[in-house]
Amino acid sequence: MQAQDPAFSQFFASPLTLNPALTGKFNGALRVAGNYRNQWPEINNAFITSTVSVDAPIFSNKLPDNNMWGVGIMAMTDRTANGVLNSNYIALSTSYHIPLDVDGYHSLGVGFQGTYASKILDGTKLHFEDQLDQQGGWTIPSQDAISNRQVTVNYFDMNIGALYNGSTTGANNFYFGASVYHINSPKESFLADDKYVLHPRFTVHGGISQPLSDGASYVHFSGLYSNQANANEFVLGGAWSVMVNHDNDNPTSFYAGSWVRFSNVTDAIIPYVGMEFGNFSLGLTYDVNISSLKTASESRGGIEISLIYIKKKSDGKKGVPCPRF
């Protein structure tokens, strides 16, 4: 078995786990993002993942026009197999974006992220073959090195990314990005075995948001392809949004759409609904498992919730549209 990273169906709502170049790349002064995912709950709470991140553009008044420097911090926790394996991460990110035209409609940026990871494998919650007695119990002491004890592994990690962001009218947006996580391939073994390393994760992603003729609704499309060792993931889909309060300065909008994920096999259909109100954006997805695992999972791939708060700029300027989906 080879380790794989936690992944979100709402990849667009978890910017610092997708691409370090997204750090600070939004219309506002401060962004706080939170994500929660419970995957395959019918299989002994297989994966429960939570993140929280804070990022912001800095020195906006001291940089050249339309340049952007962003900094951010993210914390993530992942509980596997009902707490047998617990993984915790803390990451610091920075990015810098430069304009490609006078109006700043097009920009190019790079980002870097450093992560400290700590993982705990709880052997007290595991049973091994040599513990099985003739009555079907687990009474025989195991000779396995992690039986009845907790073992830990800690390491530092490095991630990089690049992002192109563009607009033709100041109202629409399109972007394309690429990132590499674990470029240093950190060792990830609980028994000091050097052959177990965390393989780099390569991701390309992109999206477009386009207003419709009524001016109150948008269509959004996005997708990504990710590869880590022998694991491949392809996600593609879109959503429609409509403003329901007819207030361009403080819009309240409703979102509905769906994505599809292929992970080596046809994996899941992912319906999505969301709301934007005030400074908040709320998203909800539910993975409907359609792979061969659907019998064990009872087709319940898992629920995922995202909540993003963006503090608006004090000068009231909206700026060039930035990636949202």
Buried (B, 14 or more C-beta within 10 A) or exposed (E): EEBBBBBBBBBBBBBBBBBBBBBBBBBBBBBBBBBBBBBBBBBEBBBBBBBBBBBBBBEBEEBEEBBBBBBBBBBBBBBBBBEBBBBBBEBBBBBBBBBBEEEBBBBBBBBBBBBEBBBBBBBEEBEBEEBBEEEEEEEEEBEBEBBEEEBEBEBEBBBBBBBBBBBEEEBBBBBBBBBBBBBEEBBBEBEEEEEBBBBBBBBBBBBBBBBEEEEBBBBBBBBBBBBBEEBEBBBEBBBEBBBBEEEEEEBEBBBEBBBBBBBEEEBBBBBBBBBBBEBEBBBBBBBBBBBEBBEEBEBBBBBBBBBBBBEBBEEEEEBBBBBBB
